[in-house]
């Protein structure tokens, strides 16, 4: 039977470069999601590709939803 390790044990088992990458990617994900949410909230409906109501649930699919909106969902 395999033992489940706590999150702290899993974190401690990571190499330093893995921890650094995890923190950096987590920060990038938070910034991208925040930027997408703020942009969608402020952007007029006619400047968004597709219905705004369909973009909101897309932000839950991390990190693809926010990045898809920022790259494809906005009209320039």
N, C-alpha and C positions, 0 to 999 in steps of 0.2 A: 504494500500500500504506500502511495506517495504522500509525503507530508506537504501541506500547504505552507508556503512561506509568507510572512507578513510583508506588507508594503515596505516597511523599513528594511527588512532583510533583503528584499529584492533590490531596493535602492542601493544598499551597502554593497551588494554583489556586483553592481555595475562598475565598469571602468570609468575613470575620470572623464574621458572624452565622450562616453555615452551619457553621462550625467549632464555634461555641458551641452551636448546636442539636444537632449530632452528639454532642458530649460530654455534654450534658444528657440527651438521649434514651438514650444508652448507659448512663448512670448509673441512670436510671429503670428501664431494662430489667434491669440487674443486681440492683437492689434488689427489683423485683417478682418476679424468678425466685428469688432467695434467700428472700424471704418465703413464696412458694408452696411451695418445697421443705421449708423448716423446718415450716411449718404442716401439710403433708401427712404428714410423718414423725411429728409429734407427735399429730395428731388421730386419735381412735378411729375405727375403720371405720364404725360406725353414724352418725357425724356427717359423713360424706362422701357426696355424691350420686354414685352409680355405684361401680364397683370401683376401689379405690385403685391397683391394678396398671395400670389404663388411663390414669390421670392422669399417671403418671411419664413415659411417652413423649410426652405432650402438651406437656411443658415444653420439648421440643426445638424446637417450632414457635414461634419468637420473633416478636413479643412476645405473640401471641394465646393460646398455651397457658397460660402463667402467669396472664395476666389473666382468661382464661375460668375457670380454677380459682378464683381469688380472688373473682370475681364470682358464679359459678354453681355451683361444685363443693362448696361448704361449706354444711352445714345450720346454721342459727342456733339 
